[in-house]
Amino acid sequence: MVGTAKNGRVRHAFSVVNGGQELGPSSAPASNAGSESGGIEFTREDVDALLNERPKRKDRFSLKEKCETMSEYIKRLKLCIKWFQELEESYLIGREKLENDVEVSERQRDEMGILLKNKEEELNSIIAELRKNYASLQEKFTKEELDKMAAMESLASEREARLEIERSQNSLSDEHGRVQRELSSATQKITSLNDMYKRLQEYIASLQQYNSKLHNDLSTVEEDFKRVEKEKVSMVENLSMLRGQLSVSRQTQDDAIKQRDALVNEVASLRMELQQVRDDRDRHKLQVQTLTAEYTTYKESTEKSSFEVDNLKSKYTKLEVRCLSQTDQIRTLKDQLMIAEEKVQMSNLTTLETRTEYEGQKKLISELQTRLADAEFKLIEGEMLRKKLHNTILELKGNIRVFCRVRPLLADEDVSTEGKVISYPTSMDALGRGIDLVQPGQKHSFTFDRVFMPEISQEDVFEDISQLVQSALDGYKVCIFAYGQTGSGKTYTMMGKPGDQDQKGLVPRSLEQIFKTIQSLQPQGWKYEMQVSMLEIYNETIRDLLAPNRSSSDMLRENGIGGKQYTIKHDANGNTHVSDLTIVDVCTAKEVSYLLERAEHSRSVGKTQMNEQSSRSHFVFTLRISGVNESTEQQVQGVLNLIDLAGSERLSKSGSTGDRLKETQAINKSLSSLSDVIFALAKKEDHVPFRNSKLTYLLQPCLGGDSKTLMFVNISPEPSSAGESLCSLRFASRVNACDIGVPRRQTSMRPPESRMSYG
């Protein structure tokens, strides 16, 4: 709503505003992606050649050459197996991705079902109300018909009386002289009867007009009833169609998961068989090494025999025995080697079977990838339908909605049951939407879109506005502001209690939802950029809460000694700009939280008799969102304005003096201007006084444009504040009756050079 990077305004990167320190998480070191297989990739021909390869040896009976050949062949088999393992890991990653997509689809299906169920319940309540209105109009029409018949009968009797009088006058005309006085009295009676006859005619004409008006109202109500019935039928048909599509997608996903599990089991069995072959190869290698060592020793002893012929003759017998034993060992090794070759052949057959299964699994994976692409396309279509249905529901509920929240009693505000001034109706029509305020001898009843009792938590309050916050990501301008007397809980509702996760306000919870939703939309091709600005209106002066050296700059400007002049401007598209306002690019919720803490410390607060930490200014938080879908080239621009208004107060209760007195007068003046604007909008006047204060001029797009606006009216349950609470409730009722037009979504196709537009 406020400020852009144009027209002389200042834009800083987050690192500049933060004094050169980045708050984002440090980047993790690059992982070592190398492996034994490295960059080697095996094609089908490579695997076939490896499996069909036969060892080629120069010396057929050379055990050493055969061992080297087998070692090289086993090494290449290990590389191939390693490649199969990496391929299996990629399949597992794909499976996890499919499971995540299924979970996201189920969550979105559940959310859409809840929305459609709420819509159906709301339409049923509207139909019931229309039927009640139709019955009451029928009763009024019957009553008016009876009154009309009675009037007609009275008119007929009067006409008969007039004819009787005229006949009496004709019969007495011959005795005119003798009954002159009686004739004069009869003439007066005739005159009075004529006047009564005219009045009766006028009354009959008014009854006829009222009767025609009732007929028109009756036809209008019947048309509205038929239109609502048609909308209900169409919504039920859409719901059934979406449920059918989701069931088909879930069945397809389950089949894919079962086939993947079967493939994983087969790969595990193949891995065990290869491990057995590897163990046999290691054992044979050790035996060959032992034989080689013994052969070397035997050769050395043979060379020395030429010098020791006499000694060899005496030892010939011993050597012959030893040679026989070695011959037996060699024969045993040959048998073991033949067994190893048979096992290798069996391994080759198993590898061929594995290759055949791999080709079948490869075809199956390609089919699954095709189905996954179709499911992603259906998911995108479902997301577009969800946005359309969600925005339609918000438009049917009205553009300015009002939620009422009653804060709990404080420790020093103990009130007995008889002294309570606020109650909540329990009827079906007003349950959760009605509130009654009791004053001596009088009861005031109000109905809003939602009423939160004191025991309602911050999380439950945010749940009711979470879909409205979602509209900002969909490309709408959204404004949520808190109104009420000082000490009624406005700042707690918007900001919450610092340091307590359960008591976080609407502002931090909205930011968490937006960043979480952005993460979930990334697989669909959406990329978002966000910018934050914060300001306060203090004594009808705009202050930039994120500006460097803010204190000295504001002091100079308030004393009239230069400084930045923040000017509010509206363009033809309903966007609002504040010149020289600081705008910060943000990427994470942590960065925005830091800026909120910084702005909160800079905001103007003061102590009064009603509140120790009373906000003395209007706080405006603005988040501008620009999103682009890389696959569809669609671009959306949304704005989220979260506003904590200063509280209205009475000087007799607050006891403000000095600077506090000036602040109170400025706050009450701006809130009075806001009330004048609401009055003008409710009466649909040609001139709406937005320029009477900087607050109303800043809120002009939210109150009189194409924005989705929600007001929180905060109420204190304390009996001494009943008068101020009654004023707040009456003002909220007028706001709820305002019609500011249909919200307009800011979307377009991405131009070559796109920049954000701010509302």
Secondary structure by P-SEA (a helix, b strand, c coil): cccccccbbbbbcccccccccccccccccccccccccccccccaaaaaaaaabbbbbcccccaaaaaaaaaaaaaaaaaaaaaaaaaaaaaaaaaaaaaaaaaaaaaaaaaaaaaaaaaaaaaaaaaaaaaaaaaaaaaaaaaaaaaaaaaaaaaaaaaaaaaaaaaaaaaaccccccaaaaaaaaaaaaaaaaaaaaaaaaaaaaaaaaaaaaaaaaaaaaaaaaaaaaaaaaaaaaaaaaaaaaaaaaaaaaaaaaaaaaaaaaaaaaaaaaaaaaaaaaaaaaaaaaaaaaaaaaaaaaaaccccaaaaaaaaaaaaaaaaaaaaaaaaaaaaaaaaaaaaaaaaaaaaaaaaaaaaaaaaaaaaaaaaaaaaaaaaaaaaaaaaaaaaaaaaaccbbbbbbbbccccccccccccccbbbbccccccccbbbbbcccbbbbbbccbbbcccccaaaaaaaaaaaaaaaaabbbbbbbbbbcccccccccccccccccccccaaaaaaaaaaaaaaaacccbbbbbbbbbbbbbcccccccccccaaaaaaaaaaaccccbbbbbbbccccbbbbccbbbbbbccaaaaaaaaaaaaaabbbbbcccccccccbbbbbbbbbbbbcccccbbbbbbbbbbbbbbbbbcccccccaaaaaaaaaaaaaaaaaaaaaaaaaaccccccccccaaaaaaccccccccbbbbbbbbbccccaaaaaaaaaaaaaaaaaccccbbbbbccccccbbbbbcc
